Amino acid sequence: MHRIISLFLLLPLFHNISAQNTLGSLTVEKIMRDPIWMGTSPSQLQWNRTSDTLYFLWNPEKKPADSLYYITLKNQNPQKATVVQRQLLTSPGSYVYNYGRDQYVFEKNGDIFLQI
């Protein structure tokens, strides 16, 4: 009688072991197949001209598209950029300074500007 009771108590254990074997081994593809749990990382980081504000694309609300955010040296809490800030932002790496670093040229929307 004790053997039958022991067998019934151990039966779920054998069932779990066999179920784990049918799932196969854990792979990166299996782990990464649902990216919702991973969160989002900022992308396309870009400093402004004076290097006191860092702009980046980010999607913390998991909306269909990323939005432009920024942090400053004084305030490291990410804030959503305004339309004006987005329009004033130039392409990354587009500033070319002179040797004295007191003048620069940059490209925006196909036009070249000289800042004196």
C-alpha positions in Angstrom: 0.0 0.0 0.0 2.9 2.4 0.9 4.5 1.7 -2.5 1.3 2.6 -4.4 1.0 5.9 -2.4 4.6 6.7 -3.0 4.2 6.0 -6.7 1.3 8.4 -6.9 3.2 11.0 -5.1 6.2 10.7 -7.4 4.2 10.6 -10.6 3.9 14.4 -10.9 7.6 14.7 -10.5 8.3 12.4 -13.5 5.7 14.2 -15.5 7.5 17.6 -15.0 10.8 16.1 -15.9 9.4 14.7 -19.1 7.7 18.0 -20.0 10.9 19.9 -19.5 12.7 17.6 -21.9 10.1 18.1 -24.6 10.6 21.9 -24.5 14.3 21.5 -25.4 17.2 23.6 -24.2 17.0 27.3 -23.4 18.4 29.4 -26.3 18.8 33.1 -26.9 16.1 33.0 -29.6 13.6 31.6 -27.1 14.5 34.2 -24.5 14.4 37.1 -27.0 11.2 36.1 -28.8 9.1 38.5 -26.7 11.0 41.9 -26.5 8.2 43.6 -24.5 9.7 42.6 -21.1 13.2 44.0 -22.0 12.3 47.7 -22.0 13.7 50.3 -24.3 17.1 51.8 -24.7 17.9 55.3 -25.9 19.3 55.5 -29.4 20.9 58.1 -31.8 22.6 60.1 -29.0 23.6 63.6 -30.0 25.1 66.5 -28.1 24.0 70.1 -28.8 26.5 72.7 -30.1 27.6 73.8 -26.6 27.8 70.2 -25.3 25.5 70.9 -22.3 22.5 69.0 -23.6 22.3 65.4 -24.8 19.4 64.5 -27.1 18.3 61.0 -27.9 15.5 59.0 -29.3 13.6 57.0 -26.7 10.3 55.2 -26.2 9.5 54.6 -22.5 5.7 54.6 -23.1 6.1 51.8 -25.7 4.3 53.9 -28.4 4.6 52.9 -32.1 7.5 55.3 -32.6 10.4 56.8 -30.6 10.3 60.4 -29.4 13.1 62.9 -29.0 14.2 63.4 -25.3 17.0 65.2 -23.7 19.0 65.6 -20.5 21.2 68.4 -19.4 24.3 68.7 -17.2 22.2 70.3 -14.5 19.1 68.1 -14.9 19.6 64.4 -15.7 15.9 63.5 -15.7 14.9 62.8 -19.3 12.4 65.3 -20.7 10.6 65.2 -23.9 11.9 67.8 -26.4 9.6 70.5 -27.8 8.9 71.0 -31.4 11.1 74.1 -31.5 14.0 72.1 -29.9 13.6 69.3 -32.5 13.6 71.9 -35.3 16.8 73.6 -34.0 18.7 70.4 -33.6 21.1 69.7 -36.5 22.5 66.4 -37.8 25.0 64.6 -35.6 28.6 65.4 -36.3 27.6 68.2 -38.7 29.5 71.0 -36.9 32.9 71.8 -38.4 34.9 74.2 -36.2 37.8 76.5 -37.2 41.2 76.2 -35.5 40.3 78.7 -32.8 37.0 77.0 -32.2 35.1 80.3 -32.2 33.4 79.8 -35.5 31.8 76.8 -37.1 29.8 75.7 -40.2 26.9 73.2 -40.2 24.4 71.7 -42.6 20.7 71.7 -42.0 18.0 70.7 -44.4 20.5 70.9 -47.3 21.6 74.4 -46.5 25.1 75.4 -45.1 25.3 77.9 -42.3 28.3 79.8 -40.9 28.1 80.7 -37.2 30.4 83.6 -36.3 
